[in-house]
Amino acid sequence: LKKKGYIVGFNLMQSAGKPLAIFTEILAIINSWRAVDVLYFADSLGNMTKDEVKRILSILKSNWSGEIGIHAHDNMECALENTMYSLEQGVSWVDGTVLGMGRGAGNVKIENLILSIKGNCSACDALNLLSLNEFKKLKCKYNWGSNIYYYIAAKNGMHPTYIQTLMSD
């Protein structure tokens, strides 16, 4: 992909709680590829605190010279807060989804992220996203979004797929 001119991103899934040694080893491998432009870290379990975001960013900045991004899940309803904090700490790539669409508790809501980054001048942009009725139908059908079960799972380091299975049963 790099040779074809694409910007290449790599997502470090389930980043929370990993020791420095694991990050150092993995980052050495990624650096050796010389093909990754943006290194994302993911709060896959949705249980990161600001302190954990700060710790991971410190490790990444010490071992990575490229751009950094965050992908936040909303199991404990901290996705927006952690994404905004990451921006304050120098992260240059963030993402979100309409109405937080995503597995389990979902991701940071793009409409909230737009308003948080750009302020009220972008209220129309955020409201336009909410007019996408197909997403409302999908949210009702697949029932994503934070709830007490995802919160408990995140607090206990459990993968959201386990909760999805319990809820479907």
C-alpha positions as CSV (number, residue, x, y, z in Angstrom):
1,L,0.0,0.0,0.0
2,K,2.8,2.4,0.9
3,K,4.5,1.8,-2.5
4,K,1.2,2.6,-4.2
5,G,1.1,6.0,-2.5
6,Y,-1.5,5.3,0.2
7,I,-1.3,6.7,3.7
8,V,-0.9,3.6,5.9
9,G,-2.4,3.4,9.4
10,F,-1.9,0.6,11.9
11,N,-4.2,0.1,14.9
12,L,-2.8,-1.3,18.2
13,M,-5.9,-3.0,19.5
14,Q,-6.6,-3.6,23.2
15,S,-3.9,-1.1,24.2
16,A,-5.0,-0.5,27.8
17,G,-2.9,-2.1,30.5
18,K,-0.1,-3.4,28.3
19,P,3.3,-3.1,29.9
20,L,6.1,-0.9,28.5
21,A,8.0,-3.9,27.3
22,I,5.2,-5.1,25.0
23,F,4.8,-1.7,23.5
24,T,8.6,-1.3,23.0
25,E,8.8,-4.7,21.3
26,I,5.9,-4.1,19.0
27,L,6.9,-0.5,18.1
28,A,10.4,-1.7,17.2
29,I,8.8,-4.2,14.7
30,I,6.5,-1.6,13.3
31,N,9.3,0.9,12.9
32,S,11.4,-1.7,11.1
33,W,8.7,-2.0,8.4
34,R,9.1,1.7,7.4
35,A,5.6,1.6,5.9
36,V,3.3,2.9,8.6
37,D,2.4,6.6,8.6
38,V,-0.2,6.8,11.4
39,L,-0.1,4.7,14.5
40,Y,-3.5,4.3,16.2
41,F,-4.0,3.0,19.7
42,A,-7.4,1.6,20.5
43,D,-9.4,1.5,23.6
44,S,-11.0,-1.8,22.5
45,L,-12.5,-2.6,25.9
46,G,-13.7,1.0,26.4
47,N,-12.1,1.1,29.9
48,M,-9.3,3.6,29.5
49,T,-8.9,6.5,31.9
50,K,-7.2,9.8,31.1
51,D,-4.2,8.5,33.1
52,E,-4.0,5.4,30.9
53,V,-4.3,7.5,27.7
54,K,-1.5,9.7,29.0
55,R,0.7,6.7,29.8
56,I,0.2,5.1,26.4
57,L,0.8,8.4,24.6
58,S,4.0,8.9,26.5
59,I,5.2,5.4,25.5
60,L,4.2,6.0,21.8
61,K,5.8,9.4,21.6
62,S,9.1,8.0,23.0
63,N,9.2,5.1,20.5
64,W,7.4,6.4,17.4
65,S,8.2,9.5,15.3
66,G,5.1,9.4,13.0
67,E,1.6,10.7,13.6
68,I,-0.6,9.2,16.3
69,G,-4.3,8.5,16.4
70,I,-6.9,7.2,18.9
71,H,-9.9,4.9,18.4
72,A,-12.1,5.0,21.4
73,H,-15.0,2.8,22.4
74,D,-17.7,4.1,24.7
75,N,-18.3,1.2,27.2
76,M,-17.8,3.5,30.2
77,E,-19.0,6.6,28.3
78,C,-15.5,8.1,28.2
79,A,-14.8,7.9,24.5
80,L,-15.4,11.6,23.8
81,E,-13.5,12.7,26.9
82,N,-10.5,10.4,26.0
83,T,-10.5,11.5,22.4
84,M,-10.6,15.2,23.3
85,Y,-7.8,14.7,25.9
86,S,-5.7,12.9,23.2
87,L,-6.1,15.9,20.9
88,E,-4.9,18.2,23.7
89,Q,-1.9,15.9,24.1
90,G,-0.9,16.2,20.4
91,V,-2.7,13.3,18.7
92,S,-3.4,14.2,15.1
93,W,-5.9,11.5,14.0
94,V,-9.2,10.8,15.6
95,D,-12.3,9.0,14.4
96,G,-15.9,8.5,15.3
97,T,-19.1,7.1,13.9
98,V,-22.6,8.5,13.4
99,L,-24.6,7.9,16.6
100,G,-21.6,6.0,17.9
101,M,-22.3,3.1,15.6
102,G,-20.0,0.2,16.4
103,R,-19.7,-3.2,18.1
104,G,-21.2,-3.3,21.6
105,A,-21.2,0.0,23.3
106,G,-20.0,1.6,20.1
107,N,-17.5,4.4,19.4
108,V,-17.2,8.1,20.1
109,K,-20.2,9.8,18.5
110,I,-19.0,11.8,15.5
111,E,-21.7,14.4,16.0
112,N,-20.5,15.1,19.6
113,L,-16.9,15.1,18.4
114,I,-17.6,17.7,15.7
115,L,-19.3,20.0,18.2
116,S,-16.4,19.5,20.7
117,I,-13.7,20.2,18.2
118,K,-15.4,23.0,16.2
119,G,-17.8,24.4,18.7
120,N,-21.3,25.6,18.1
121,C,-20.4,27.0,14.6
122,S,-20.6,23.4,13.5
123,A,-24.0,22.6,15.1
124,C,-25.5,22.3,11.6
125,D,-22.9,19.8,10.5
126,A,-23.7,17.7,13.6
127,L,-27.4,18.0,13.2
128,N,-27.2,17.0,9.6
129,L,-25.6,13.7,10.7
130,L,-28.5,13.1,13.0
131,S,-30.9,13.4,10.1
132,L,-29.5,10.2,8.6
133,N,-32.5,8.2,9.4
134,E,-31.0,4.9,8.3
135,F,-28.5,5.1,11.2
136,K,-31.4,5.6,13.7
137,K,-33.0,2.4,12.2
138,L,-29.8,0.5,12.5
139,K,-29.3,1.7,16.1
140,C,-32.7,0.4,17.0
141,K,-32.2,-2.9,15.1
142,Y,-28.7,-3.7,16.5
143,N,-29.1,-1.9,19.9
144,W,-25.5,-0.6,20.1
145,G,-24.6,2.0,22.7
146,S,-23.4,2.1,26.3
147,N,-25.4,0.3,29.0
148,I,-24.7,-1.1,32.5
149,Y,-23.5,-4.5,31.1
150,Y,-20.8,-3.0,28.9
151,Y,-19.8,-0.7,31.7
152,I,-19.4,-3.6,34.2
153,A,-17.5,-5.6,31.5
154,A,-15.1,-2.7,30.9
155,K,-14.5,-2.2,34.6
156,N,-13.5,-5.8,34.8
157,G,-11.4,-6.0,31.7
158,M,-13.9,-8.2,29.8
159,H,-14.2,-8.1,26.0
160,P,-17.5,-6.6,24.8
161,T,-18.2,-9.6,22.6
162,Y,-18.9,-11.6,25.8
163,I,-21.6,-9.1,26.7
164,Q,-23.0,-9.2,23.2
165,T,-23.3,-13.0,23.5
166,L,-25.0,-12.8,26.9
167,M,-27.4,-10.2,25.7
168,S,-28.3,-12.1,22.5
169,D,-28.9,-15.3,24.6
